[in-house]
Amino acid sequence: MRVLSPMIGLALLTAMGASLAADPRPELSKALDYAHSMFIFYRLDPTAEDLAALLRASRNIIRLQSEREKEHLAALVKAAPDLKIARDALLAGQAIPQAVQDALDRLSETETAADDELHEDVANEMVMLQRQLSEESARLVNWRIPWDYPLPPDDEANVERLEQLAARITSCGNMLESIRYLNAADFVTTRMWRLQEFLDEYGIEPDTREYEEAMDYLTRLTDEMRVQPEEQWPDLRFLYAARALVYVGGLEQEQEEAEQETLFGFWDILECLSDPQTPELLSKLLDAMNTGAGGGQ
């Protein structure tokens, strides 16, 4: 069982993800995406230059998607009168006036062309990222653009993987919450055997350096977790669980068993870079890595 390399481990300990207040997704959904992103960055084992390239790509992709969304909404607002006429005609069982139908056809063509341009721009960002990453990191990704792009994959295996990941994060979050609310005396003693059970569950053997490092990480993590404001805890619980699971390798078993030459595909990287949490996560990873490299270990 692998744990994090010292440098990326330090960075992940420091990183806490993006501002939750600006993200309307449910906390478990955010934690799933957060864990997936952390897992990808862990397995890529990126250099500072790799992180900077990933950050540039993420910011560019999110900007492109945001600009396209604003254009789309503006087009719908402008077309609202025609859309209302068409809706009323259909509800009344009448034909849509030809002038309105022509206007909606032009809208559809314009929107399709704009979407095609967005998908091409995003694909170009991915091509550029592949060229900018170090060979060690880039070779872990299958960069081939799927033939059905931009349609995202929707296979049963991916759904099953997400269900398993959600169950692990929920279970770990419950464990961390039970530690958070221990009284002062039990926090010193009971916390340790609960963390020991957690490490045992993921096959980290006692009396090893790996075990000592993992216990040190989880001790600092739960110290930090315990003092978080109560009003923020419902959101933070699953993010702390994601950090704990990423560190002990609780998200990588299927990948290891598959023994694939490449660990990730085009959609894995694109979905990660499109996540609103990713730029801040990458910024914190980069800051932590640069600080660690500058200050020494």
HUURMO-V869186 format. One record per residue. N is the residue number from 0. SS is DSSP state (H for helix, E for strand, - for the rest). OMEGA is omega in degrees with one decimal (NA if undefined). Layout:
[[N,SS,OMEGA] [N,SS,OMEGA]]
//
This chain:
[[0,-,-179.1] [1,-,164.5] [2,-,-173.0] [3,-,170.3] [4,-,-173.5] [5,H,-175.2] [6,H,-179.1] [7,H,175.8] [8,H,176.1] [9,H,-178.9] [10,H,-179.1] [11,H,176.4] [12,H,-178.5] [13,H,-174.8] [14,-,180.0] [15,-,177.2] [16,-,-172.7] [17,-,179.3] [18,-,-177.2] [19,H,-176.0] [20,H,-177.1] [21,H,-174.6] [22,-,-174.1] [23,-,-177.3] [24,-,175.3] [25,-,-173.3] [26,H,179.8] [27,H,177.7] [28,H,178.1] [29,H,-179.2] [30,H,177.1] [31,H,179.4] [32,H,179.3] [33,H,180.0] [34,H,179.6] [35,H,179.5] [36,H,179.3] [37,H,179.4] [38,H,178.4] [39,H,-178.1] [40,H,177.2] [41,H,-176.1] [42,H,176.1] [43,H,-178.9] [44,-,-170.4] [45,-,169.4] [46,-,176.1] [47,H,178.5] [48,H,176.4] [49,H,179.5] [50,H,179.0] [51,H,178.2] [52,H,177.4] [53,H,179.5] [54,H,177.9] [55,H,-178.7] [56,H,-179.4] [57,H,179.2] [58,H,-179.1] [59,H,-178.4] [60,H,178.8] [61,H,177.7] [62,H,179.2] [63,H,-179.6] [64,H,179.8] [65,H,178.9] [66,H,179.4] [67,H,179.0] [68,H,178.1] [69,H,178.2] [70,H,-179.4] [71,H,-179.7] [72,H,178.5] [73,H,178.7] [74,H,178.8] [75,H,177.7] [76,H,-179.7] [77,H,-177.6] [78,-,-174.9] [79,H,179.4] [80,H,179.1] [81,H,179.2] [82,H,179.1] [83,H,178.1] [84,H,-179.6] [85,H,179.5] [86,H,-178.7] [87,H,179.6] [88,H,-179.8] [89,H,179.3] [90,H,179.7] [91,-,-179.5] [92,-,-177.9] [93,-,177.2] [94,-,176.0] [95,-,177.8] [96,-,-173.7] [97,H,-179.6] [98,H,178.4] [99,H,178.6] [100,H,178.5] [101,H,179.8] [102,H,179.8] [103,H,176.2] [104,H,177.9] [105,H,177.0] [106,H,179.8] [107,H,179.5] [108,H,-179.4] [109,H,-179.7] [110,H,178.5] [111,H,179.2] [112,H,178.9] [113,H,177.0] [114,H,178.8] [115,H,178.7] [116,H,177.3] [117,H,-177.4] [118,H,177.6] [119,H,179.7] [120,H,179.3] [121,H,178.2] [122,H,178.3] [123,H,175.8] [124,H,179.2] [125,H,177.2] [126,H,179.7] [127,H,179.4] [128,H,179.1] [129,H,-178.7] [130,H,-175.1] [131,H,-179.2] [132,-,175.0] [133,-,-178.6] [134,H,-178.0] [135,H,179.8] [136,H,-175.5] [137,H,-175.9] [138,-,179.8] [139,-,-177.5] [140,E,170.1] [141,E,-172.0] [142,-,-179.2] [143,-,178.5] [144,-,-177.2] [145,-,-177.2] [146,-,-178.0] [147,-,175.8] [148,-,16.6] [149,-,179.4] [150,-,-178.9] [151,-,178.4] [152,-,-179.9] [153,-,-175.8] [154,-,-176.5] [155,H,-178.6] [156,H,-180.0] [157,H,177.7] [158,H,179.6] [159,H,179.1] [160,H,179.7] [161,H,178.1] [162,H,178.3] [163,H,179.8] [164,H,178.7] [165,H,179.9] [166,H,179.6] [167,H,179.9] [168,H,179.1] [169,H,179.9] [170,H,179.5] [171,H,178.1] [172,H,177.0] [173,H,178.6] [174,H,179.9] [175,H,178.9] [176,H,178.1] [177,H,177.1] [178,H,-177.5] [179,H,-173.2] [180,-,171.9] [181,-,174.3] [182,-,-171.8] [183,H,-178.1] [184,H,-178.8] [185,H,-179.9] [186,H,179.7] [187,H,-173.3] [188,H,-176.1] [189,H,179.2] [190,H,-173.1] [191,H,-178.0] [192,H,174.8] [193,H,175.9] [194,H,176.5] [195,H,176.9] [196,H,179.3] [197,H,179.3] [198,H,178.1] [199,H,-180.0] [200,H,-178.4] [201,-,168.3] [202,-,177.1] [203,-,-171.3] [204,-,174.9] [205,-,176.9] [206,-,174.8] [207,-,177.4] [208,H,179.1] [209,H,179.9] [210,H,-179.2] [211,H,179.6] [212,H,179.3] [213,H,179.1] [214,H,177.5] [215,H,179.1] [216,H,-177.1] [217,H,176.7] [218,H,178.0] [219,H,179.7] [220,H,-178.9] [221,H,171.9] [222,H,179.8] [223,H,-178.0] [224,H,-173.3] [225,H,-175.3] [226,-,178.1] [227,-,-179.4] [228,-,-176.4] [229,H,-177.4] [230,H,179.2] [231,H,-172.6] [232,H,179.5] [233,H,176.8] [234,H,-173.5] [235,H,-173.8] [236,H,-176.1] [237,H,177.2] [238,H,174.8] [239,H,177.5] [240,H,178.2] [241,H,179.2] [242,H,-179.7] [243,H,-177.5] [244,H,178.2] [245,H,-176.8] [246,H,-175.2] [247,H,179.4] [248,-,-177.8] [249,-,-179.3] [250,-,-169.9] [251,-,-173.5] [252,H,-178.9] [253,H,179.6] [254,H,-179.3] [255,H,-178.7] [256,H,-177.9] [257,H,179.8] [258,-,-178.9] [259,-,176.2] [260,-,173.6] [261,-,-176.2] [262,-,-173.4] [263,E,177.0] [264,E,-178.8] [265,H,-175.4] [266,H,177.4] [267,H,-177.0] [268,H,-177.8] [269,H,179.5] [270,H,177.4] [271,H,-176.7] [272,H,-179.8] [273,H,-177.8] [274,-,179.5] [275,-,179.3] [276,-,-167.6] [277,H,-178.3] [278,H,-179.8] [279,H,176.8] [280,H,180.0] [281,H,178.6] [282,H,-179.7] [283,H,175.4] [284,H,-178.3] [285,H,178.6] [286,H,-179.3] [287,H,179.5] [288,H,179.4] [289,H,178.3] [290,H,178.9] [291,H,-179.7] [292,H,-177.9] [293,H,-174.8] [294,H,-178.3] [295,-,-178.3] [296,-,NA]]
//
